Amino acid sequence: MAVCAVCGKNEAGYNCTKCGVPTCVECTKEAYIQETGPWCMSVGVPVSQIWAGEKYVKVCPKCFQEAELL
């Protein structure tokens, strides 16, 4: 069983989506991000009905501070 890399106390239940560090439930942050790319003409205006370019990701506190959040 992996131990949380942030607090070092609890069992890790998630891996950071960005850097892959194992984190526990208490240390994991959920971020709402909007990706831009060829499927999106501008922010908030999706080209595709299937993929809007918006998603929730589970990240560690370090990556949560560095992320571009809406």
PyMOL Python script that loads the backbone (N, CA, C, O; Angstrom):
from pymol import cmd

cmd.read_pdbstr("""\
ATOM      1  N   MET A   1       0.832  -1.182   0.000  1.00  0.00           N
ATOM      2  CA  MET A   1       0.000   0.000   0.000  1.00  0.00           C
ATOM      3  C   MET A   1       0.879   1.248   0.000  1.00  0.00           C
ATOM      4  O   MET A   1       1.863   1.335   0.736  1.00  0.00           O
ATOM      5  N   ALA A   2       0.511   2.196  -0.826  1.00  0.00           N
ATOM      6  CA  ALA A   2       1.271   3.440  -0.927  1.00  0.00           C
ATOM      7  C   ALA A   2       0.823   4.419   0.150  1.00  0.00           C
ATOM      8  O   ALA A   2      -0.342   4.445   0.548  1.00  0.00           O
ATOM      9  N   VAL A   3       1.763   5.210   0.604  1.00  0.00           N
ATOM     10  CA  VAL A   3       1.496   6.235   1.602  1.00  0.00           C
ATOM     11  C   VAL A   3       1.441   7.581   0.883  1.00  0.00           C
ATOM     12  O   VAL A   3       2.151   7.802  -0.098  1.00  0.00           O
ATOM     13  N   CYS A   4       0.601   8.465   1.378  1.00  0.00           N
ATOM     14  CA  CYS A   4       0.453   9.800   0.789  1.00  0.00           C
ATOM     15  C   CYS A   4       1.794  10.526   0.807  1.00  0.00           C
ATOM     16  O   CYS A   4       2.460  10.583   1.840  1.00  0.00           O
ATOM     17  N   ALA A   5       2.188  11.080  -0.340  1.00  0.00           N
ATOM     18  CA  ALA A   5       3.459  11.791  -0.449  1.00  0.00           C
ATOM     19  C   ALA A   5       3.383  13.202   0.128  1.00  0.00           C
ATOM     20  O   ALA A   5       4.419  13.823   0.369  1.00  0.00           O
ATOM     21  N   VAL A   6       2.174  13.719   0.354  1.00  0.00           N
ATOM     22  CA  VAL A   6       2.019  15.081   0.872  1.00  0.00           C
ATOM     23  C   VAL A   6       2.086  15.096   2.390  1.00  0.00           C
ATOM     24  O   VAL A   6       2.903  15.812   2.970  1.00  0.00           O
ATOM     25  N   CYS A   7       1.230  14.307   3.041  1.00  0.00           N
ATOM     26  CA  CYS A   7       1.201  14.314   4.515  1.00  0.00           C
ATOM     27  C   CYS A   7       2.027  13.182   5.121  1.00  0.00           C
ATOM     28  O   CYS A   7       2.515  13.313   6.244  1.00  0.00           O
ATOM     29  N   GLY A   8       2.189  12.087   4.406  1.00  0.00           N
ATOM     30  CA  GLY A   8       2.982  10.966   4.897  1.00  0.00           C
ATOM     31  C   GLY A   8       2.296  10.121   5.951  1.00  0.00           C
ATOM     32  O   GLY A   8       2.933   9.246   6.536  1.00  0.00           O
ATOM     33  N   LYS A   9       1.017  10.353   6.213  1.00  0.00           N
ATOM     34  CA  LYS A   9       0.306   9.640   7.273  1.00  0.00           C
ATOM     35  C   LYS A   9      -0.707   8.638   6.740  1.00  0.00           C
ATOM     36  O   LYS A   9      -0.746   7.490   7.183  1.00  0.00           O
ATOM     37  N   ASN A  10      -1.510   9.066   5.808  1.00  0.00           N
ATOM     38  CA  ASN A  10      -2.642   8.265   5.343  1.00  0.00           C
ATOM     39  C   ASN A  10      -2.287   7.431   4.121  1.00  0.00           C
ATOM     40  O   ASN A  10      -1.280   7.666   3.452  1.00  0.00           O
ATOM     41  N   GLU A  11      -3.140   6.452   3.850  1.00  0.00           N
ATOM     42  CA  GLU A  11      -2.984   5.613   2.663  1.00  0.00           C
ATOM     43  C   GLU A  11      -3.398   6.411   1.423  1.00  0.00           C
ATOM     44  O   GLU A  11      -4.419   7.099   1.427  1.00  0.00           O
ATOM     45  N   ALA A  12      -2.606   6.312   0.383  1.00  0.00           N
ATOM     46  CA  ALA A  12      -2.886   7.035  -0.858  1.00  0.00           C
ATOM     47  C   ALA A  12      -4.035   6.372  -1.604  1.00  0.00           C
ATOM     48  O   ALA A  12      -4.048   5.157  -1.798  1.00  0.00           O
ATOM     49  N   GLY A  13      -4.990   7.179  -2.015  1.00  0.00           N
ATOM     50  CA  GLY A  13      -6.123   6.670  -2.756  1.00  0.00           C
ATOM     51  C   GLY A  13      -6.158   7.168  -4.190  1.00  0.00           C
ATOM     52  O   GLY A  13      -6.831   6.586  -5.041  1.00  0.00           O
ATOM     53  N   TYR A  14      -5.429   8.248  -4.456  1.00  0.00           N
ATOM     54  CA  TYR A  14      -5.417   8.863  -5.782  1.00  0.00           C
ATOM     55  C   TYR A  14      -3.986   9.158  -6.194  1.00  0.00           C
ATOM     56  O   TYR A  14      -3.080   9.197  -5.362  1.00  0.00           O
ATOM     57  N   ASN A  15      -3.799   9.361  -7.470  1.00  0.00           N
ATOM     58  CA  ASN A  15      -2.538   9.874  -8.003  1.00  0.00           C
ATOM     59  C   ASN A  15      -2.839  11.221  -8.631  1.00  0.00           C
ATOM     60  O   ASN A  15      -3.869  11.390  -9.282  1.00  0.00           O
ATOM     61  N   CYS A  16      -1.950  12.175  -8.439  1.00  0.00           N
ATOM     62  CA  CYS A  16      -2.111  13.494  -9.030  1.00  0.00           C
ATOM     63  C   CYS A  16      -2.167  13.353 -10.549  1.00  0.00           C
ATOM     64  O   CYS A  16      -1.322  12.682 -11.142  1.00  0.00           O
ATOM     65  N   THR A  17      -3.144  13.973 -11.171  1.00  0.00           N
ATOM     66  CA  THR A  17      -3.317  13.892 -12.613  1.00  0.00           C
ATOM     67  C   THR A  17      -2.146  14.534 -13.350  1.00  0.00           C
ATOM     68  O   THR A  17      -1.781  14.094 -14.440  1.00  0.00           O
ATOM     69  N   LYS A  18      -1.562  15.562 -12.764  1.00  0.00           N
ATOM     70  CA  LYS A  18      -0.500  16.297 -13.441  1.00  0.00           C
ATOM     71  C   LYS A  18       0.885  15.682 -13.217  1.00  0.00           C
ATOM     72  O   LYS A  18       1.603  15.420 -14.182  1.00  0.00           O
ATOM     73  N   CYS A  19       1.269  15.448 -11.960  1.00  0.00           N
ATOM     74  CA  CYS A  19       2.633  14.973 -11.682  1.00  0.00           C
ATOM     75  C   CYS A  19       2.704  13.507 -11.262  1.00  0.00           C
ATOM     76  O   CYS A  19       3.796  12.940 -11.248  1.00  0.00           O
ATOM     77  N   GLY A  20       1.584  12.875 -10.920  1.00  0.00           N
ATOM     78  CA  GLY A  20       1.567  11.455 -10.587  1.00  0.00           C
ATOM     79  C   GLY A  20       1.898  11.112  -9.151  1.00  0.00           C
ATOM     80  O   GLY A  20       2.044   9.933  -8.828  1.00  0.00           O
ATOM     81  N   VAL A  21       2.024  12.098  -8.276  1.00  0.00           N
ATOM     82  CA  VAL A  21       2.345  11.858  -6.870  1.00  0.00           C
ATOM     83  C   VAL A  21       1.146  11.208  -6.182  1.00  0.00           C
ATOM     84  O   VAL A  21       0.021  11.669  -6.377  1.00  0.00           O
ATOM     85  N   PRO A  22       1.345  10.151  -5.380  1.00  0.00           N
ATOM     86  CA  PRO A  22       0.224   9.543  -4.665  1.00  0.00           C
ATOM     87  C   PRO A  22      -0.259  10.442  -3.533  1.00  0.00           C
ATOM     88  O   PRO A  22       0.540  10.937  -2.739  1.00  0.00           O
ATOM     89  N   THR A  23      -1.581  10.652  -3.465  1.00  0.00           N
ATOM     90  CA  THR A  23      -2.166  11.503  -2.433  1.00  0.00           C
ATOM     91  C   THR A  23      -3.335  10.800  -1.770  1.00  0.00           C
ATOM     92  O   THR A  23      -3.970   9.929  -2.364  1.00  0.00           O
ATOM     93  N   CYS A  24      -3.614  11.187  -0.530  1.00  0.00           N
ATOM     94  CA  CYS A  24      -4.751  10.623   0.202  1.00  0.00           C
ATOM     95  C   CYS A  24      -5.996  11.462  -0.078  1.00  0.00           C
ATOM     96  O   CYS A  24      -5.924  12.473  -0.777  1.00  0.00           O
ATOM     97  N   VAL A  25      -7.119  11.047   0.460  1.00  0.00           N
ATOM     98  CA  VAL A  25      -8.391  11.728   0.232  1.00  0.00           C
ATOM     99  C   VAL A  25      -8.353  13.143   0.812  1.00  0.00           C
ATOM    100  O   VAL A  25      -8.878  14.070   0.195  1.00  0.00           O
ATOM    101  N   GLU A  26      -7.742  13.326   1.986  1.00  0.00           N
ATOM    102  CA  GLU A  26      -7.699  14.632   2.629  1.00  0.00           C
ATOM    103  C   GLU A  26      -6.799  15.628   1.887  1.00  0.00           C
ATOM    104  O   GLU A  26      -7.086  16.825   1.878  1.00  0.00           O
ATOM    105  N   CYS A  27      -5.731  15.154   1.274  1.00  0.00           N
ATOM    106  CA  CYS A  27      -4.782  16.041   0.604  1.00  0.00           C
ATOM    107  C   CYS A  27      -5.124  16.299  -0.864  1.00  0.00           C
ATOM    108  O   CYS A  27      -4.600  17.241  -1.459  1.00  0.00           O
ATOM    109  N   THR A  28      -5.982  15.491  -1.446  1.00  0.00           N
ATOM    110  CA  THR A  28      -6.327  15.620  -2.861  1.00  0.00           C
ATOM    111  C   THR A  28      -7.238  16.822  -3.073  1.00  0.00           C
ATOM    112  O   THR A  28      -8.220  16.999  -2.351  1.00  0.00           O
ATOM    113  N   LYS A  29      -6.915  17.634  -4.051  1.00  0.00           N
ATOM    114  CA  LYS A  29      -7.734  18.785  -4.435  1.00  0.00           C
ATOM    115  C   LYS A  29      -8.393  18.476  -5.774  1.00  0.00           C
ATOM    116  O   LYS A  29      -7.783  17.851  -6.641  1.00  0.00           O
ATOM    117  N   GLU A  30      -9.627  18.910  -5.940  1.00  0.00           N
ATOM    118  CA  GLU A  30     -10.317  18.713  -7.203  1.00  0.00           C
ATOM    119  C   GLU A  30     -10.392  20.053  -7.918  1.00  0.00           C
ATOM    120  O   GLU A  30     -10.917  21.025  -7.375  1.00  0.00           O
ATOM    121  N   ALA A  31      -9.869  20.103  -9.133  1.00  0.00           N
ATOM    122  CA  ALA A  31      -9.826  21.339  -9.897  1.00  0.00           C
ATOM    123  C   ALA A  31     -10.671  21.205 -11.147  1.00  0.00           C
ATOM    124  O   ALA A  31     -10.677  20.160 -11.798  1.00  0.00           O
ATOM    125  N   TYR A  32     -11.383  22.269 -11.476  1.00  0.00           N
ATOM    126  CA  TYR A  32     -12.182  22.338 -12.704  1.00  0.00           C
ATOM    127  C   TYR A  32     -11.354  23.114 -13.711  1.00  0.00           C
ATOM    128  O   TYR A  32     -11.066  24.293 -13.508  1.00  0.00           O
ATOM    129  N   ILE A  33     -10.973  22.460 -14.792  1.00  0.00           N
ATOM    130  CA  ILE A  33     -10.143  23.121 -15.792  1.00  0.00           C
ATOM    131  C   ILE A  33     -10.829  23.088 -17.147  1.00  0.00           C
ATOM    132  O   ILE A  33     -11.682  22.242 -17.413  1.00  0.00           O
ATOM    133  N   GLN A  34     -10.443  24.015 -17.981  1.00  0.00           N
ATOM    134  CA  GLN A  34     -10.957  24.052 -19.334  1.00  0.00           C
ATOM    135  C   GLN A  34      -9.765  24.031 -20.276  1.00  0.00           C
ATOM    136  O   GLN A  34      -8.928  24.933 -20.264  1.00  0.00           O
ATOM    137  N   GLU A  35      -9.706  22.989 -21.090  1.00  0.00           N
ATOM    138  CA  GLU A  35      -8.605  22.845 -22.021  1.00  0.00           C
ATOM    139  C   GLU A  35      -8.940  23.573 -23.312  1.00  0.00           C
ATOM    140  O   GLU A  35     -10.101  23.647 -23.713  1.00  0.00           O
ATOM    141  N   THR A  36      -7.925  24.100 -23.948  1.00  0.00           N
ATOM    142  CA  THR A  36      -8.121  24.704 -25.255  1.00  0.00           C
ATOM    143  C   THR A  36      -7.348  23.893 -26.273  1.00  0.00           C
ATOM    144  O   THR A  36      -6.268  23.383 -25.974  1.00  0.00           O
ATOM    145  N   GLY A  37      -7.877  23.771 -27.439  1.00  0.00           N
ATOM    146  CA  GLY A  37      -7.233  22.985 -28.481  1.00  0.00           C
ATOM    147  C   GLY A  37      -8.054  23.055 -29.753  1.00  0.00           C
ATOM    148  O   GLY A  37      -8.938  23.903 -29.876  1.00  0.00           O
ATOM    149  N   PRO A  38      -7.777  22.187 -30.685  1.00  0.00           N
ATOM    150  CA  PRO A  38      -8.483  22.239 -31.966  1.00  0.00           C
ATOM    151  C   PRO A  38      -9.984  21.980 -31.861  1.00  0.00           C
ATOM    152  O   PRO A  38     -10.731  22.360 -32.762  1.00  0.00           O
ATOM    153  N   TRP A  39     -10.440  21.347 -30.789  1.00  0.00           N
ATOM    154  CA  TRP A  39     -11.853  21.049 -30.636  1.00  0.00           C
ATOM    155  C   TRP A  39     -12.633  22.242 -30.080  1.00  0.00           C
ATOM    156  O   TRP A  39     -13.862  22.199 -30.035  1.00  0.00           O
ATOM    157  N   CYS A  40     -11.946  23.304 -29.658  1.00  0.00           N
ATOM    158  CA  CYS A  40     -12.607  24.432 -29.025  1.00  0.00           C
ATOM    159  C   CYS A  40     -12.251  25.720 -29.765  1.00  0.00           C
ATOM    160  O   CYS A  40     -11.079  26.089 -29.839  1.00  0.00           O
ATOM    161  N   MET A  41     -13.257  26.405 -30.314  1.00  0.00           N
ATOM    162  CA  MET A  41     -13.001  27.642 -31.056  1.00  0.00           C
ATOM    163  C   MET A  41     -12.534  28.752 -30.120  1.00  0.00           C
ATOM    164  O   MET A  41     -11.572  29.457 -30.426  1.00  0.00           O
ATOM    165  N   SER A  42     -13.196  28.909 -29.004  1.00  0.00           N
ATOM    166  CA  SER A  42     -12.812  29.885 -27.997  1.00  0.00           C
ATOM    167  C   SER A  42     -13.249  29.357 -26.648  1.00  0.00           C
ATOM    168  O   SER A  42     -13.954  28.350 -26.577  1.00  0.00           O
ATOM    169  N   VAL A  43     -12.850  30.008 -25.592  1.00  0.00           N
ATOM    170  CA  VAL A  43     -13.164  29.531 -24.252  1.00  0.00           C
ATOM    171  C   VAL A  43     -14.676  29.478 -24.053  1.00  0.00           C
ATOM    172  O   VAL A  43     -15.367  30.481 -24.229  1.00  0.00           O
ATOM    173  N   GLY A  44     -15.171  28.329 -23.695  1.00  0.00           N
ATOM    174  CA  GLY A  44     -16.587  28.143 -23.417  1.00  0.00           C
ATOM    175  C   GLY A  44     -17.457  27.879 -24.624  1.00  0.00           C
ATOM    176  O   GLY A  44     -18.658  27.666 -24.458  1.00  0.00           O
ATOM    177  N   VAL A  45     -16.913  27.882 -25.839  1.00  0.00           N
ATOM    178  CA  VAL A  45     -17.697  27.627 -27.046  1.00  0.00           C
ATOM    179  C   VAL A  45     -17.174  26.354 -27.694  1.00  0.00           C
ATOM    180  O   VAL A  45     -16.260  26.415 -28.516  1.00  0.00           O
ATOM    181  N   PRO A  46     -17.733  25.207 -27.343  1.00  0.00           N
ATOM    182  CA  PRO A  46     -17.229  23.951 -27.892  1.00  0.00           C
ATOM    183  C   PRO A  46     -17.618  23.744 -29.354  1.00  0.00           C
ATOM    184  O   PRO A  46     -18.707  24.125 -29.783  1.00  0.00           O
ATOM    185  N   VAL A  47     -16.719  23.143 -30.097  1.00  0.00           N
ATOM    186  CA  VAL A  47     -16.988  22.792 -31.484  1.00  0.00           C
ATOM    187  C   VAL A  47     -17.731  21.462 -31.540  1.00  0.00           C
ATOM    188  O   VAL A  47     -18.647  21.279 -32.342  1.00  0.00           O
ATOM    189  N   SER A  48     -17.322  20.541 -30.676  1.00  0.00           N
ATOM    190  CA  SER A  48     -17.881  19.199 -30.677  1.00  0.00           C
ATOM    191  C   SER A  48     -18.909  19.047 -29.563  1.00  0.00           C
ATOM    192  O   SER A  48     -18.713  19.552 -28.458  1.00  0.00           O
ATOM    193  N   GLN A  49     -19.991  18.361 -29.853  1.00  0.00           N
ATOM    194  CA  GLN A  49     -20.999  18.058 -28.832  1.00  0.00           C
ATOM    195  C   GLN A  49     -20.523  16.943 -27.902  1.00  0.00           C
ATOM    196  O   GLN A  49     -21.015  16.815 -26.780  1.00  0.00           O
ATOM    197  N   ILE A  50     -19.576  16.146 -28.363  1.00  0.00           N
ATOM    198  CA  ILE A  50     -19.086  15.010 -27.585  1.00  0.00           C
ATOM    199  C   ILE A  50     -18.042  15.461 -26.562  1.00  0.00           C
ATOM    200  O   ILE A  50     -18.065  15.012 -25.416  1.00  0.00           O
ATOM    201  N   TRP A  51     -17.132  16.341 -26.964  1.00  0.00           N
ATOM    202  CA  TRP A  51     -16.028  16.753 -26.100  1.00  0.00           C
ATOM    203  C   TRP A  51     -16.058  18.256 -25.943  1.00  0.00           C
ATOM    204  O   TRP A  51     -15.779  18.978 -26.900  1.00  0.00           O
ATOM    205  N   ALA A  52     -16.386  18.744 -24.770  1.00  0.00           N
ATOM    206  CA  ALA A  52     -16.493  20.179 -24.529  1.00  0.00           C
ATOM    207  C   ALA A  52     -15.173  20.797 -24.092  1.00  0.00           C
ATOM    208  O   ALA A  52     -15.035  22.020 -24.104  1.00  0.00           O
ATOM    209  N   GLY A  53     -14.198  19.976 -23.706  1.00  0.00           N
ATOM    210  CA  GLY A  53     -12.920  20.500 -23.271  1.00  0.00           C
ATOM    211  C   GLY A  53     -12.896  20.928 -21.820  1.00  0.00           C
ATOM    212  O   GLY A  53     -11.942  21.573 -21.387  1.00  0.00           O
ATOM    213  N   GLU A  54     -13.918  20.588 -21.062  1.00  0.00           N
ATOM    214  CA  GLU A  54     -13.990  20.926 -19.652  1.00  0.00           C
ATOM    215  C   GLU A  54     -13.979  19.639 -18.842  1.00  0.00           C
ATOM    216  O   GLU A  54     -14.631  18.662 -19.212  1.00  0.00           O
ATOM    217  N   LYS A  55     -13.239  19.637 -17.739  1.00  0.00           N
ATOM    218  CA  LYS A  55     -13.198  18.423 -16.923  1.00  0.00           C
ATOM    219  C   LYS A  55     -12.746  18.731 -15.509  1.00  0.00           C
ATOM    220  O   LYS A  55     -12.161  19.780 -15.241  1.00  0.00           O
ATOM    221  N   TYR A  56     -13.026  17.801 -14.610  1.00  0.00           N
ATOM    222  CA  TYR A  56     -12.550  17.864 -13.241  1.00  0.00           C
ATOM    223  C   TYR A  56     -11.336  16.945 -13.128  1.00  0.00           C
ATOM    224  O   TYR A  56     -11.361  15.817 -13.621  1.00  0.00           O
ATOM    225  N   VAL A  57     -10.280  17.421 -12.482  1.00  0.00           N
ATOM    226  CA  VAL A  57      -9.093  16.606 -12.279  1.00  0.00           C
ATOM    227  C   VAL A  57      -8.744  16.607 -10.796  1.00  0.00           C
ATOM    228  O   VAL A  57      -9.026  17.567 -10.078  1.00  0.00           O
ATOM    229  N   LYS A  58      -8.123  15.515 -10.346  1.00  0.00           N
ATOM    230  CA  LYS A  58      -7.680  15.406  -8.963  1.00  0.00           C
ATOM    231  C   LYS A  58      -6.177  15.636  -8.947  1.00  0.00           C
ATOM    232  O   LYS A  58      -5.419  14.902  -9.582  1.00  0.00           O
ATOM    233  N   VAL A  59      -5.752  16.663  -8.214  1.00  0.00           N
ATOM    234  CA  VAL A  59      -4.352  17.054  -8.193  1.00  0.00           C
ATOM    235  C   VAL A  59      -3.864  17.225  -6.757  1.00  0.00           C
ATOM    236  O   VAL A  59      -4.660  17.347  -5.827  1.00  0.00           O
ATOM    237  N   CYS A  60      -2.538  17.231  -6.595  1.00  0.00           N
ATOM    238  CA  CYS A  60      -1.929  17.469  -5.288  1.00  0.00           C
ATOM    239  C   CYS A  60      -1.987  18.974  -4.990  1.00  0.00           C
ATOM    240  O   CYS A  60      -2.217  19.763  -5.907  1.00  0.00           O
ATOM    241  N   PRO A  61      -1.785  19.389  -3.741  1.00  0.00           N
ATOM    242  CA  PRO A  61      -1.852  20.815  -3.408  1.00  0.00           C
ATOM    243  C   PRO A  61      -0.848  21.675  -4.179  1.00  0.00           C
ATOM    244  O   PRO A  61      -1.156  22.823  -4.501  1.00  0.00           O
ATOM    245  N   LYS A  62       0.333  21.155  -4.479  1.00  0.00           N
ATOM    246  CA  LYS A  62       1.348  21.910  -5.230  1.00  0.00           C
ATOM    247  C   LYS A  62       0.858  22.206  -6.642  1.00  0.00           C
ATOM    248  O   LYS A  62       0.934  23.347  -7.098  1.00  0.00           O
ATOM    249  N   CYS A  63       0.359  21.194  -7.335  1.00  0.00           N
ATOM    250  CA  CYS A  63      -0.143  21.367  -8.693  1.00  0.00           C
ATOM    251  C   CYS A  63      -1.423  22.194  -8.709  1.00  0.00           C
ATOM    252  O   CYS A  63      -1.706  22.872  -9.698  1.00  0.00           O
ATOM    253  N   PHE A  64      -2.202  22.150  -7.628  1.00  0.00           N
ATOM    254  CA  PHE A  64      -3.432  22.935  -7.523  1.00  0.00           C
ATOM    255  C   PHE A  64      -3.109  24.420  -7.543  1.00  0.00           C
ATOM    256  O   PHE A  64      -3.839  25.201  -8.155  1.00  0.00           O
ATOM    257  N   GLN A  65      -2.035  24.821  -6.889  1.00  0.00           N
ATOM    258  CA  GLN A  65      -1.626  26.216  -6.877  1.00  0.00           C
ATOM    259  C   GLN A  65      -1.085  26.673  -8.222  1.00  0.00           C
ATOM    260  O   GLN A  65      -1.247  27.834  -8.596  1.00  0.00           O
ATOM    261  N   GLU A  66      -0.436  25.757  -8.957  1.00  0.00           N
ATOM    262  CA  GLU A  66       0.188  26.096 -10.232  1.00  0.00           C
ATOM    263  C   GLU A  66      -0.787  26.033 -11.404  1.00  0.00           C
ATOM    264  O   GLU A  66      -0.501  26.586 -12.466  1.00  0.00           O
ATOM    265  N   ALA A  67      -1.926  25.375 -11.237  1.00  0.00           N
ATOM    266  CA  ALA A  67      -2.840  25.135 -12.362  1.00  0.00           C
ATOM    267  C   ALA A  67      -3.565  26.407 -12.774  1.00  0.00           C
ATOM    268  O   ALA A  67      -3.794  27.306 -11.964  1.00  0.00           O
ATOM    269  N   GLU A  68      -3.921  26.459 -14.054  1.00  0.00           N
ATOM    270  CA  GLU A  68      -4.791  27.528 -14.541  1.00  0.00           C
ATOM    271  C   GLU A  68      -6.210  27.098 -14.270  1.00  0.00           C
ATOM    272  O   GLU A  68      -6.717  26.176 -14.911  1.00  0.00           O
ATOM    273  N   LEU A  69      -6.851  27.750 -13.336  1.00  0.00           N
ATOM    274  CA  LEU A  69      -8.200  27.371 -12.934  1.00  0.00           C
ATOM    275  C   LEU A  69      -9.194  28.392 -13.432  1.00  0.00           C
ATOM    276  O   LEU A  69      -8.871  29.568 -13.600  1.00  0.00           O
ATOM    277  N   LEU A  70     -10.408  27.929 -13.666  1.00  0.00           N
ATOM    278  CA  LEU A  70     -11.474  28.851 -14.078  1.00  0.00           C
ATOM    279  C   LEU A  70     -12.040  29.546 -12.867  1.00  0.00           C
ATOM    280  O   LEU A  70     -12.950  30.365 -12.995  1.00  0.00           O
TER     281      LEU A  70
END
""", "prot")
cmd.dss("prot")
cmd.show_as("cartoon", "prot")
cmd.util.cbc("prot")
cmd.orient("prot")
